Amino acid sequence: MGKSAMNHEENTSIDYEAEERIEERRKHSDRRKRSIPVAVERRSGKDRRLEAKGERRRQVDPTTCEKDYTDEEIIFMKAMDQYKRANRRPFPTWSEVLEVLRSLGYRKVESATALPGVPVPPAKES
């Protein structure tokens, strides 16, 4: 038997083994078709807290969705989402964020205070 005939036999046996593995996988039921119980069914609408909260969470960043947002925060987030969609701006500039805030009626009426989380520098002695 020539060298090419041996290679053909090896390729044929390898192909046959691959076919057997594929057939074996096909015999098992598709896991997506199986009904596997879950702790909380999130798709059916059952066991949802409040419908309003579900609507709120759709507009909120999923990494922070466990926080209970104030009404002001929800209004601001929805306004930003509306601005981004209307202007096709997934990442608005700070100037655009300020425009949205102003459109909601926010105005600077007092002098500035310390930023949250930023330590106040000690007062200089004269």
Secondary structure, DSSP 8 states (H G I E B T S, - for coil): --HHHHHHHHHHHHHHHHHHHHHHHHHS--GGGS----SS--SSSTT-S-HHHHHHHHTS-GGGTTS---HHHHHHHHHHHHHHHHHT-SS--HHHHHHHHHHTT----S-----TTS--------
